[in-house]
Structure formats: structure tokens, C-alpha cells
Amino acid sequence: MDLQLRNAIFGMDIPVIAADATQETSTAARLIELEHQYGAHNYHPLDVVIERASGAWVYDVEGRRYLDFLAAYSAVNQGHCHPAIFKAMVEQAQKVTLTSRAFRNDQLPLLYKELSELTGYEMALPMNSGAEAVETALKAARKWGETVKGIAAGRTEILVAQNNFHGRTIAIVGFSSDEQYRRGFGPFPAGFREVPFGDAEAVRAAITPNTAAFLVEPIQGEAGVLIPPTGYLARVAAICRENNVLLICDEIQSGLGRTGKMFAFEHDGIRPDAVIIGKALSGGYYPVSAVLSSREVLGVFQPGDHGSTFGGNPLACAVARTALRVLVDEKLPERSAELGAYALERMLAIKSPLIKSVRGLGLWIALELNGPARPICEALKERGVLCKETHSTVVRLAPPLVISKEDLDWGIDQIEAVLTA
């Protein structure tokens, strides 16, 4: 677009940046400086400035290539910039992107139908971010508790697991056991009780007549890929069923193929009353999340009870439909199971005094170290592998599920080199 036309459209003079000035300001150092100057400092990212990506690889502004072993916290299970999802997004963006839920659109009913056929759940309620979906599930559980179970108004309780991570809203951080997430943000909503993760009998002991639901991650990702004892979810599901308590599984990180099955709860052969999904639901193209449940649970919502201007918009739905199709057509959960078992075996074989323990399921692996994990992540960045520490001593590894075995091997070679140097 020429300068005269741009000025006519926007009604102002827009300065033209000279080519040499563009080159100067596009270096990593300058961009990092701008981010520090103008952005809130609520993250501590590695100092790599990514400008493009494809599959399992990302490229920085200076042309260096890195193997992505984080996959945007499992949001790009399908790989960066998957062409089929890109095509669906572009095609839909040329038609209509947003109608709000004041009107209907031609993509939302198809997403509902395909989610139900894929998962077996009767109903879905779409939102945008994972935290919004968690809040939606909490509201559904509370209203179900009052209107279906018969709990007195304002007395409903929801059980949560110790070391949980479900997002960053006031309600969610209010029941977090991480003091940093809570510090300075109180007072918090009441009605949540914490139980130890992995202890089914603790759930039984905590249930009262006012308990409506137990919200739990099948595997705790932010806590360091903590995997509960085998059969834990099956025992919890039975306890909840006996006491008319909803079991709600947060599968935002663990779901959609990450652990070697479509959902992590499948490893215990159960079916929760509600499932929360997000991240890979859009393959990294657009924020899309949803709560899946029965007609009894999601049917408690009446018009006006809950909503979102962007939730269920046609662009989001078209993207999500294709992202789900890619997971199934490319057999990415099966690929995660196969490559994950191989990667875990290789990680367990690394001999290093820095390693305290190794655990994982599918292509989701944690290296718990005897010291700080940040320097290890920084050293890996220098060798062309990107991953991120969690809870200071854990390196969390979660490459896109499309990664080739050769690239996976190369990445593990770099990890071994750093840990044994």
C-alpha cells in the first residue's frame, strides 16, 4: 500500500522507516530492549526472539534455527504453522470471523457435532483461553450442585488437588498452593478445599454433603509433569460416583494427544463427568477452549447465565475443527506414544550427577535436577534446543507431536551433552 493511500485511510501521516533503520531495530537486542521498556514484566523468557516457525523448528530474527522442545506448552501439538490449519484459517477469515453469540454461524454447530463424535460427550461450551474454560467448568459445577444435587445456595464446595495449575484468574489462583501465584491478589473466593494429589482416599475423606465436584489434572504439568500412581483416577472416579460428585479433568495441557492417548484420563480407563480442553484445540493459530460434558451438567446454563463475545466464533470453530482432524488423520496420539516411550528410554539412560529423576508419559517428559534448571535451559538454547524450566529445578520437555525421530534424537543428544559436560 503506498504512503498516500495509507494516509487517506488512517487520516494521519504515517512515517516511513528507512530500510537501514529497519535493519538496525530488528536485532534481538533491540527488540528485547523494547519489550522490557514497554511491556509488563510478568514473564521471564529465554532471550531468543522468534520470527518464524515450521513443524518442530523455530527461527530467530538473526536467522538461527532452534528445535522446539516446549511446543508452546503443548499448544502446537500439530507442529508450528500446520498447512491444513493455516488453509482453514485463511479460508474462514475471508468469509466471516466474528458474529458474537447474538447470532448463529455455520461453523459452531459443526464443531459441536465433531467434538461429540470424537469424544462421546453430549454437549460442549466453547470459550477462548484455558483459564476461561476452567472458570466455565467451575460455574457449571456450582450451579449443578445447587440445581441438581440440591446443595443449599452459597454452600457449594469444590475439591482441588495440591500443586494444581489451572490458570491465572482470581478464583483459580485463590485455590493454588503456590504462594507466588497468590501473593498480593487476595481476598479470594471461598468454596474450595485442597487435597493431596495422587491420594484417592484423601478425596474420599474430604467429601461432604456440600461437595459438588473434584477438579484435577490427570498429570500435573506446571508442577513438573507429576504423574499420579497407576489407577489413581479410576479410584477417584469410583469415589466421586459413589458420592454424587462430579469428576472434572483439566486436559488443557495433557489432552489432545500429548501423553500418547487423545486424553490422559484414558490411561486409567475412565470417563470423567466433564473435561476441559484448550491449547492444541487450535494448533497454535487462535485461542480456543471448551468444556465437554453431559446434557445434565452443561444443561444448567440458561441464556444470560454465561457467555463470551468471541467464544464459539466462526474463525475459532473452523480452526478447531481442522486442528482436531489433523490429530486424528495424522495419528498424533499414537505417534506421541511411540516416540515418547523411545525418548523416555533415552533420557533414563543419561548418566549425570545433575539428574535427580526422570519421568514422563508420551512426549511429555520432566528432568528433575539437583540444582537450578534455568542454566540448563540457557545452555540448551546455545546448542539450538528450546525448552523451559518449571518450579526452578525441573526441565519440562514437550516437543510438537509431528517431530521426526531423527530430530528427536538430535535434541536428546544436545540434552545429554549439556547434562554430562
HELIX and SHEET records of a PDB file:
HELIX    1   1 LEU A    3  PHE A   10  1                                   8    
HELIX    2   2 ALA A   19  THR A   25  1                                   7    
HELIX    3   3 ALA A   28  TYR A   38  1                                  11    
HELIX    4   4 ALA A   71  SER A   74  1                                   4    
HELIX    5   5 PRO A   83  ALA A   93  1                                  11    
HELIX    6   6 LEU A  108  THR A  119  1                                  12    
HELIX    7   7 GLY A  130  TRP A  144  1                                  15    
HELIX    8   8 GLY A  145  LYS A  149  3                                   5    
HELIX    9   9 ILE A  170  GLY A  174  1                                   5    
HELIX   10  10 GLU A  179  ARG A  182  1                                   4    
HELIX   11  11 ALA A  200  ALA A  206  1                                   7    
HELIX   12  12 TYR A  232  GLU A  242  1                                  11    
HELIX   13  13 ALA A  264  ASP A  268  5                                   5    
HELIX   14  14 LYS A  279  LEU A  281  5                                   3    
HELIX   15  15 ARG A  295  LEU A  298  1                                   4    
HELIX   16  16 PRO A  314  ASP A  329  1                                  16    
HELIX   17  17 LEU A  332  LEU A  348  1                                  17    
HELIX   18  18 ARG A  374  GLU A  382  1                                   9    
HELIX   19  19 LYS A  405  THR A  420  1                                  16    
SHEET    1   A 4 ILE A  50  SER A  54  0                                        
SHEET    2   A 4 TRP A  57  ASP A  60 -1                                        
SHEET    3   A 4 ARG A  65  ASP A  68 -1                                        
SHEET    4   A 4 VAL A 385  LEU A 386  1                                        
SHEET    1   B 7 MET A 123  MET A 127  0                                        
SHEET    2   B 7 SER A 289  SER A 293 -1                                        
SHEET    3   B 7 ALA A 274  ILE A 277 -1                                        
SHEET    4   B 7 LEU A 246  ASP A 250  1                                        
SHEET    5   B 7 THR A 211  VAL A 216  1                                        
SHEET    6   B 7 GLU A 157  ALA A 161  1                                        
SHEET    7   B 7 PHE A 192  VAL A 195  1                                        
SHEET    1   C 4 ILE A 355  GLY A 360  0                                        
SHEET    2   C 4 ILE A 365  LEU A 369 -1                                        
SHEET    3   C 4 VAL A 394  LEU A 397 -1                                        
SHEET    4   C 4 LYS A 388  THR A 390 -1                                        
END                                                                             
